[in-house]
Amino acid sequence: MVITKNDDEVKLQAIRDAGWIFPLSVWSMLDEYQKSFTVLEFSGQRTLSYYKTRLKAIGFSEKKRILDAACGMGQWSIALASLNESVEGIDLSDIRINVARELAMSHNANCSFQVGVLEKLPYEDASFDAVFCYGAFMFADMEQALREFVRVLKPGGKIYLNANTWGWYAHLLLDRGIWKMNFSISLDAIRMIVRTFLNKKSQIVVTESYLRSLFELVGGQIIEIGTEGSICLFKDRSHIPVPPG
């Protein structure tokens, strides 16, 4: 008799192979879309070490309190907590917040989570050393969300934003949509592009000029801007501290 694993077992094993402590009870919370998303974010090269390396490169370590805005299932929150004293995560999805709480407990990460929106953060002024927002900023009212990030940030604190620009939507429309005859993805890409030309405030293509105008509007200063993974505060290796001895 040949015993084979079902699709769920294969996906969950891929996540565990990447080093994540992902309980079966948490996996059972998810629908098929959420499971597919989880595999993308928690398997293959997306190990905890991968996320930590990315965070160190942008200087998000050795801080007291970090906000993970639109934290999703908490993969970045857990990585942030391993490098900093504490992390607060907020997301509008109660399902993802529940997953994040379970995973943070599994990893003994010093995180707390709550359901909420970026445009009205439930935190006091100047209460975070840094704000991290990955892959969700473009779905919010970006001006209002950025004002909230600045409000809760301590003087001299840092904000990291990741948002989709023209290249991503060209990839969605052509490679993942038209080429694979996935008309749902094609329509999603077209909708974002159309909303951009209609000058909407959210769910639009985010350009460098638009980001610069937003930061100027709210009184922030852009330290560096670039494609995903290209930003590193230590590009000049002379700035990297040399270990003693």
N, C-alpha and C positions, 0 to 999 in steps of 0.2 A: 504494500500500500504506500502511495506517495502522498505526503501531507504538505500542502502549500499554504503559505500565509495569505490572508485576504489583504485587500488594498489598504485598509485602515492599519493593519499590523505593519505593513511595509512602510507606510508613511511615518508612523510613530517610531519605528525602529531607526529610520533615517534621522529623526530629530534626536533621539537618544545617542546615536552614533556620533553626532556632533557635540556631545557632552552636556546636553541640557537634561535636567531632571524634570521630566514631563510626565506627571501621573496620568494613568488611564482615566481616572475620574475627571480630570481637567479636559482631556481629549474628548470625552463623551459629552461635554457641554456644547461642542461646536457643530455647526451645520457643515455641509460640504464646501461651501465657499470659504468659511472660516478655516477649515482644515487645509484647504489648498493654500491659503494665505500663510498659515502657520508653517507649512513645509518650506515655503519660499524664504521665510524670515528666520527659521531655526534649524536649517539643515545644510549640508554641504559645507561651504566655507564659512557660513554664518554661525560660527562658534562664539562662545563667550569671549574667547581670546581675540577674535576678529573685531568684535564691538569695542573691546577695551583698547585695542591698538588704534582704532579710528578716533576714539575719544581722547586718548593721550596726544595724538597728533594735533588736535585743535585746542589743546590746553585745558580740557575739562577734567582735571584731576586735582586732588589735594585741596578741595574746597569744602566748606561747611554744609551748605544747603543748596541743592539744585532742584529746579523745576523741570520735569519732563512733560512738556505741553503737548497734548494729543499723544499720550504714551502708548496707546494700543494695548498689546498683550504684555508689555513690560520688558521686552528684551533689552532695550537701551537703558531702561531704569535699573535693571539688575546690574548691567555693566557699569553704569554711573555709580551705583551704590558700592561697588567693589573698589572704586577709585576715590570716593569722597565720603564725607561723614554721613549724610542722609539725603534722600531723594523723595520728592513729592511728585506723584504722577496724576494727571487729570486727562479724562477722555470722555467723549459724549456717549460711548457705547458701554452700557452696563455689562454686557457679555464679556467684552475685552477687559474691562476693569476687574471682573471676577477672576478671569484667567490670570491677569497680572498679579493679583493678590496671592493666588495659589502658588504661582511659580516663584514669587519673591520669598514666600515661606519655605518652599522646597530648597531654595538656594541660600537661605539664611541672610537674605539681603535686607538692609535697613531702608525699606521703602514703605510709603503709605500712599494709598490711592483713593480717588473719589471721582464720581461722575460730575461733569461740568463742561462748560463751553469756553473757548479761548477768548471770546469777546467780553466776558464778564468773569474774571478770575476771582475765586473766593479767598484771596490772600491779602494780607496787609501790605501797605506801601513799603518798598525797600526791604523786602524780607528774604530775597534770594541772592546768592552770590553769582548765579548763572542761570540762564534759561536755555533749554534745548528743545527744538521743535523739528521733528524729522517727518517729511513726507505728508504733511497735513495742512500746512500753512495756507496753501492756495485754495483750500476748501472753506476757509473761514472768511469773514469780513476782514481782510488783511490789515487795513488801516487801524481798525478798532482793536484787533488782536495785538498788533505791534504796540499800540499805545498801552495796552494792558501789560505786555512784557516789560516795557520800559518802566511802568509804574511800580511793578513788584520787584524790579531789579535794584540792588544796592548800587550806590555810586561807584563807578569803576568796574562794575560787573560786565559780563559778556553774554551775548545772545548768539546762538547758532541756529540758522534757519536752513532747511532744505526744501526746495520747491521745484516743480516740474516746469521746464521751459520748452521751446519749440522742438528741440531734438527728441524729447520724450514723446510728444504727441505725434510727430512724424513717424516714430518707431511704432507707436500704437496703431496708427491709421494704416500704414503700409505693411509692416512686417507681421504684426500680430492680428491685424484686422483684415485688410483686403487680401493679402497673400494667403492667409489661412481661411479665408471666407468666413471670418467671425464678424458678422455684421453688427452685433451688439457692441463689441469693442470699437469698431469703426465709428458707430454713432456716438459713443462716449467721447471719442477724440474730436469728432466734428463739432459736438456740442460745446466743448471747452474752447475750441477755436472761434466759433461763432460768438460765444459770450465775450471773448476777448475783444473782438471788433465792435461789439455793442457797448464797450466800456463798463462792463459789470464790475462789481467790487470783489466778487468771490467766484470760485470755480472757473478760473481763467488761466491762460498761459502766463507764467511769471517771467518777465524779462529783467535783465540787469538794470536797464534804465528805470523800470518801474520800481524795483527794489531801492535803488538809490533815491528816487523821489520820495518813497515812503519814509526812509530813514531821515531824510532832510526835514520832512514834514513833522516828525515826532521828536526831532532833536537828538537823534542817535548818530553815531559815527561808525562807518563800515571799516573794519580793520582789513578784511580780505574777502574777495568774492571770486568764485571759480566753479568749475564743474565738480560733480560729486566725487569725493575721494581725493581731489587735487589740493584741497586746502590743508596746509601744514604750517604751524608756527615755527618750525625748525628746518625750513628748506636750506637755510645757511647753516651748515653743520657746526660752525664755530659757536653758535648759540646753544648747542647741546651741552649741558653740564658734564664735565669729565669726572668719573668716579675717583675718589681718593685712592692713592696707592697704585 
